Amino acid sequence: MKVRTAIAKILKKEGIDFVTGFPSSPLFEAVALENIRTIQARTERVAVNIADGFTRASFGLKNGITFVQWGPGAENAFSGVAHAFADSVPILIIPGGLERNRLVVPNFIATQNYQKVTKWVDLINLPNRASAMMRLAFSYMRNGRPGPVMLELPLDVAEEETEVDRTGMRLDGTELDSYAFTRQSEYKAVKRYKPAGDPADIKTVVNLLLKAKTPVIRAGQGIHYAQAWGELRELAELLQIPVYTTMNGKSAFPENHPLSLGTGGRSRPKTVLHFHDKSDLVLAIGSSCTIEEFTTPIPPGKSVIQVTVDERDINKEYPLEHAIIGDAKLVLRQLIDEVKNQRAERIENLELRREIRAIKEQWLKEWMPRLTSNDIPISPYRVIGDIMKVLDEKQTIITHDSGNPRDQLLPFYQANTPGSYIGWGKSTTMGQSLGLIMGAKLARPEKTCVHFTGDASFGMVGMDFETAVREKIPIITILLNNSTLGGHARKYPTAYEHYKLTSIYGDYSKVAEGLGGYAERVVKPQDIIPAIQRSKKVNESGKPALVEIMTREEPVFSR
């Protein structure tokens, strides 16, 4: 059979239900013949974002797949792949490639240009290597540190025959090279393998935790991929240790729990900084502990213990007291068992819980005037306050966009259910949230799926709202329109005064209507909740909705 058909059949065996992308690729027709749904986005970048969001909402148990054209298609997909790499999201991208005799400068060659933004990238150079290369791609994607993988498919290879016999002979009877080939029909779905921690390390870490006077747990995205939510909660309760999550880890620990400090992003509740400063030891689980702008850094002088699946994280930024390399769920279970073996469970620390509650209540009291503001133009914080009133958190997946929407929503939206919030942003690609929430809806169709975005971000990707309409992906876009790039005008006073740099304009509700969706424009605070309620009702018919809310610029953040 032809390579394109063999790849399609392999994707079917791997349980792939749909692929995203933008033509041209010979794989679209091949997968359609295998009854795999094809979802065409308006841009390659958003096609990758949809695969990304699907994978995150599936906790990595299912993986998004994207096809793009050789050359410009692969070029346009770059920012989406780079973001998946920054946030460690396991997706598979199969770009087309020029014929093997055309892999010359200045032609764009994915295997060369994507090396720094993929976990692994390679090219199918011979037709009979297609099955082996696909098996390797899925192995890299499903094991170890998550991340995007890429397999370039040259146009000539896609059309060649792939089948060989068991003896290593071509069908015409000529011998193959020495390395082994297998029939495509023998392909088996790739399994996931998980490492546990060294028992000696487990004992050491438990002893360090028991000796610490004011430990804190930092929970990262690895908790989601390992589905270790129950184990994280059990360990925190066993030892009465307060927990905060990273931005990517948000919702890994219920934020209504008495031991929850909230999310430590670029913005954060007061509880995070208070207990961070007070701590003598930080146990980071499922976190790379990378020092970057969008995760609250660990203060100097703290003892740090790190649990990670990737050895490259060890001592990368912070000098460590100790480390365990292993899957977060397995390691947490080992830690719990060791605590119980030592009979070291602690009684409920009422004083600690009261302290957390008091700081949280005081912090919310300070922000309540903004969260309930009746001002016009509307405060973005009033929008957030109303979102939390109208949406059932247990039945909702919400994500932010880049910039002010992220920094405003992250500290205040209370995520209590695993996967109810998709936090992202180590690379802050504006407009990412639209594709992410479409992918989330494809993964969890029973959920109300909402993205919280701005007018600048919508300007980057807004035409892909039509993708949601055409593909019947009923999402809710909450768009804050303040007619500016939030927070930037003060950086460029002369350029703003003379040339209106950072100013942007538009009626985005009309854009959404023109693309076939439901849309409302809200100018009064009291109309926010009814508009969202109507949008939820419209979603029931399979139609996406956009609520454009006329807001003021409010560059004030909880930091």
N, C-alpha and C positions, 0 to 999 in steps of 0.2 A: 504494500500500500504506500501511498505518498506520505511524506513526512508530515504535511499539514493534517492529514487524516489521523496519523498515528498520535500526534500531539493532542488532537481533539478527543480521541478515545482515552488517552491517559488522563486528561482533565476530568472526563466522565468518571473514570475509576477512582479519582481522588475526591469525588463527591462535589465537584464544582457545579453549581446550579445556574450561574450567570457570569458573564464577563462584561467589563466596561471597556470603552475605548472610542476611537475615532478612525474611520477608514483612511487609508486603504491597508488591508492586511488579508492575506489568503485564509487566515485562521477564522475569520468571522463566519464565512460560509461553512467551513469544516465543522465548527462547534454547533452551528445551527442544525446541521444534519444529525448531530448527536443529541438534539433536543436540549441544548444548553442555551439559555436566554442571552441575547445580545442587547446591551444597553449603550446606546450612542449618546455621548455627551456633546456639548457644543464646542468644548475645548479639551485638549488632551490633559491639561493640568487638572481640570475638574473630574475627568474620568479616573485619574489616579486618586484624587481626593475621595471619590465615592468608594473605591476599593479599600482605601485607608479606613474610612468611617465604618464600613461593613466589618472589617477585621477587628477594630477596637470594640465595637458593640458585641462582637462574638467572642471577645476575650482571647482572640487568637486561635480559637478552636476551629474556626473556618477562616479561609484566607481569600481576600479579594484578588482578582486577576484582571490585568489590563493589557489590551493590544493597542499598539500604535504603529503608524507608518514609519518606514525608514526615513532618515534625514529630518525634515521639518517636524514630523510627528514626535520623534524621539527628542528633538530639541525642545518642543513646546511642553513636553511632559516633565522637564527637568526639575522645576521648582516643586512639583508635587512629590517626586521621588526623593528629592533632597529633604523635604520636610518629614517624610516617612522615616528617613534615615536618622534625622535629628531626634525624632520621638520614638525610635525603635519599634516600628510597626512592620510585622511580617506580611508583605504582599509580594506578588510575582508580576513582573512586567515583562512582556514578550514583544519587543520592538522588531519591526522588520529590519532587514539589513540589505544593503546592495549586494549584487552578485559577488561571489568571492574574488573574482578578478577585478572588481572595482573598489576594493577596500584600500583606497589610496587618497592622499591629501589632494584637494580640500574636502572631500566627502566626509560627512559626519558619521563616525563609527562609534556606536554606543559602547562597545566593550572598552574602548579607550577613554571616552569622555565621562563615563559613569563610575569609574573606579573609586572615586573618593566619596560617593554618596550612596553606595550600595554595600550590603554585607558581602555579596558575592556577585560577580558579573562574568559571563562567558558567552561564547558563540558556538553554535552547532556547526562545526566545520565539515562534518561528513554525515550523510543521511542515516547511516546505520548507528550513529552515536546518539540519535534523537532520544531514544528511550532512556539510555544511561544518563544523558544530560538532564532530562526532566526529573529523573529520580534524584539526581544530585541537587537540583534546584529545590525540590520539595524537602529534601533532607536538611539543607541549610536553612530553609525558611522555618521549619518546624522544630528545630533543635538549637540549644544554646541561646545566646542573646538574640532576641527578636530583631528583625530588620528586613528591609526590602531586598529581594534578589532579582536579578535580571538575566534573561537568556535571549540573546540576539539570534534571529532567524533569517539568514540570507535568503533572498528571493529564489535563487536557483536551488538551494537545498530544500526549500519548502515543496518544490515540485518534483523532487526525485523520489525514487522508490527506497523503502527502508528495510523491508523484510529480509532476514537471513535465516539459514538453517542452523540446527543445533551444533553442527561440527565446525562452525566457523567458516563455512563456505558461502560464497554468494550463490544466488539462485542459478546463475549461469555456470556454476561449477568452479569458478576461480577462487583461489585462496584469499582470505582476509589477512590483515596485519595481525601481529601476535596477540594484541590485547583483545579481551573477550567481548563479544556482542551477545545480546539475547533477543529473542523474538518480542515484538511489541505485545503480542498476545500473552506473554509471560509476565508482563508488568504487574506489580502488586503495589497497592497504596502504601505510601511511606508512613511509618510509625513515628510517634514522638517518644523520646527517651528523657528521663529526668534524673539528675544526680541528687543524692542526699548528702548531708554534711558529714564530715569526719567526726566520729563519736568523741574523740579527745577534744576537738574544738567545741563541741556542744557543751561538754562539762565545763570547760574554761569560761565560755560565754555566760552560762547560767551562774557560775560563781561570781563573775564580775557584776552581773545584774543584781545579785543578792547583796553584794557589798555596797553598791551605789546607794547614795542617800536620796538623790532627786533625779532619777533617770527619766528620759523621754524617748518615745518611739517615733521615728520618722518612717512613714510607710509610702513607698513609691508605686509606680505602675506595675512592677513585678508582682505585686499582690493580686492585681486583676488578672494578669496572664496565668498565674498559678491557681487562680480561684481560691485564694487562701484567706478569704474574708472571715470565715468562722474561726480559723486558727489564730488569726491576728487578734480578734476580739477575746478569744479564750486566754491567750497569753497576757494581754493587757489586764484582764480582770483577775487572773491568777496572782499577778505581781503588783496590781494596782499602779500601773504605769500610764500616764497620760499619752495620748497619741495625736500627732498631726500628720496630714498627708501632704505630699508634693502636689503641684498643680496637675500633673499627669495621673497621680494616684487618687485624686479627689473621688469620693464615694467608696473607697476601699474600707473605710471605717465609718460607721454611722455618726453623722455630725450632731445628732440629738442624744448621743450617749453621754453619760456624766463624765467620762474620761476623755471626751473629744475636745481638742483644742482648735479644730477647724483646719483650714488649708493654708499652707505656707508658700504662697506664690510671691509675685512682685508686690502684690497687695495682700493683706492678711488681717485676721482679727487680732485684737490686742493679746488674746490668750497665747498665741504662738510666740510672740516676742517675749512675753513675761516668763513663760516656762522654759523657753530656750535659754534665756539669760540665767535663769535660776538653776538649770540642770547641771549635773556633774558628769553625766554620761548620756550619749545619744546612740541608740540602737537603730541603725538604718537598715530597713528590710526592703528588698526589691527596688532599691534606689541606687543609681550609678554614682551618687554623691558628686556630680559635676557642679562646679561653681559657675553659674551663669545667672543672667539678669532676672530670670523668671521663676526661680526657686529660692526661698528664703535660705541664706547661707547659715551654716553651723558656726556659732560664735567661736572665736579663738579660745584656746585653753581647755576645751572640752575633750574628754575621752570619747573616742568614736569606735563603735563596733559595726562592721558592715557585713550584711548578708546579700550576696549577689551571685548570679549565675555566670557572670563573665569575669574571668581572672584579670582582665585589663582594667577593671574598675578599682582593683585593690591598690591603695596608696596613691591613686591617681591625683587626688587633690588634697585630701586630709590625711595627716599621719594617723595610722590606726593603732588602737590598743589591741584589737584582734579582728579576725575576719573568718567567715565561713563561705565557702563556694558551694552553692547548691540551690535547688529549686525552693522558692519561698514557702510553699505549702509543706513540703517534706521537712525542711529545716525547722519551721515553726512547730510542727508536730513533735520533732525530736526535742526541741527546747521545752515544750509543755510536758512531755514524758519525763524529762530529767528533773524538772521542777517538782513534779509529783513524786518521783523516786526519792528525792531529798526531803519530801514532805515540807516544802518551803512555801506553800500557798499562803498568801497574806489575807487577812480579813479586810473587809470593805473599809477604805480610807475615807471616812466621812469628811474629815477636815480638808483633804485634797479636793474632794468633789465640791464642797462648798466654795473653796477658793476659785475653782474653775468657773462655777456658776456665777459668782459675784463679779468677776472680771468680765465675763461675757455679757451679763446684764447691763453693766455700766457702759460697756462699749456700744451695745445696741441702743441704749438710751441716748448716747451722744449723737448717733446717726439717725434716730427716729424722725427728727424734723425733715430730713431729706427724703427718707423712705416713704413719708406720708405727705409730702409737699403738695400744695394745691396751685403752685405757681404756673404761669403761662409765659413763655414757652415751658414745657413740662420738664421737670428734673429727671434725668435718666435713672436716678435712684427711686423715684416714685414708680417708674415702670417696673423696676426690679421688685419693689414691695408688692405691687399688684400681681406680678407674675407668680410670686410665691402664694398669693391668696387664691388665684384662680386655677392653678395647675395642681393636679394630684401627683405629688412627688413620686409615689410608688409606681405610677402608671406613665411616667414621663421620662424621656431622655432629652437633656438640654445641653447645648454647647455654646461657647462664646466665640466671638471673632477676635481678631488681633486689635491691639491698642486699647483705647478707653473702654470698649465693651467688656473686654477680658478683665481689666483691672477693677471695674465697677461691679461686675457680676460675681466674680470668684469668691470674695470673702463672705458675701451675704446670702447667696443661694444655698440653702441647707440641703445637702445631699446625704440621705440616710440609707439609700438602697444601692447595692453594688451595680455599677454601670449606669446609674441614673444621670450622671454628669460626665461628659467627655472633656477632660482638660487637655489642652495641647498648647505648644508654643515655644519650644526650644529654638525653633525657627519660626518667625512670626509672619508668615505669608498672609497678606490681607486677602480676605475672601474664602479662606480655607473652610470656614464653617458650613457653607452651603453644600459642598460635596460631602463633607463629613456627615451632616445630618441626613442627607439622602441615603448614604450607605447605612447609617444606623437604622433608618426606617426599613430598609431591605432586610436587615438582620433581625429586627424586632418589630414586625408589622403591627403587633398588638399594642405598641406603645404610642403615646402622643410624642412626636418628635419636633423639637423646637430649636432654632438657632437664633442667637441674640447678636445682631450685627449692626454695622453703621453704614452711612451712605457712601463713604469712601470705599469700604470693602465690597459693598454691593456693586459699585461701579466697576470693580475688577472682574467680577464673575456673573453679573446679574442676568446675562442672556441665558445662563444655564438654569434659571428658574423655569424656562420652557422645557428643559429636560425632565424636571419633576412633573410638569403638566403632561407631556407626551407619554412618559413612562408610567403615569398614574402612581406617583410616589407622593402621598399626601402629607406634606410637611407644613410647619408654620414658620414663616420668616417674620421675626420681630425686628423691624428696621428703625433705628434711631436716626432721624434726619435733623442734623444741626448745621448743615450747609458749610461744613469746614472739616479739615483734617484736625481732629481734636488735639489740642496741646501744642500745635506746631507754629501757630502764627507768632507767638512771642519769641520764637527763635529767629524769625526773619522779619523784623519790624520794617525795614526799608522796602524789601521785596513785597511785603504785604501792603504797605501804604501806597506804593506806586503801581504795582502790577497784580494786586489781589492774590498773591501766592497763597496757597492752602484753602482758597475759597472754591467750593463746588456747589452746583445747583441741580435741582431736578424734582419732578413729581414721580416718585417711584411706584406709587400705587397705580398710576396710569400705565407704567411700563409693565407691571405684573398683569394688569387686565389685558393689555395688548398681547401678552404672551399666552393668554388663555386661562390664567389663574383667577382666584378670588382675591379681592384687595379692598382694604379700607384705609383711609387717612384719618388719624386722630389728632386733634388739636387741644382737647380739654382733658384733664386728668380723669374726670369721672367716666370718660368714655373708653378707657383702656380695657377694663375687665369685660364689658359687654362685647367689645370688638374681638377679644381673644376667645370668648365663649362662642361667638358666631363662627369664628375660624375653625374651632374644634368641630363644630357641627358640620361645616362644609367638608372637612377632612373625611367624614364618614362616607361621603360619596366618591372618595378617591381623588379629590381635587386638592392641590396645594393652595395655601392661603398666605397672603402677605399683609401684615399690619404695619403701616408706616406711621411712626409717632413723631410729631414735631417737637423736638427737644432743644434745650439750651446746651451750650458747651459748658461742662462742669468738670474741669480738671482738678478735682479734689478726690483724694483716694485714701483708703484705710491702710496706712503704712506705719 
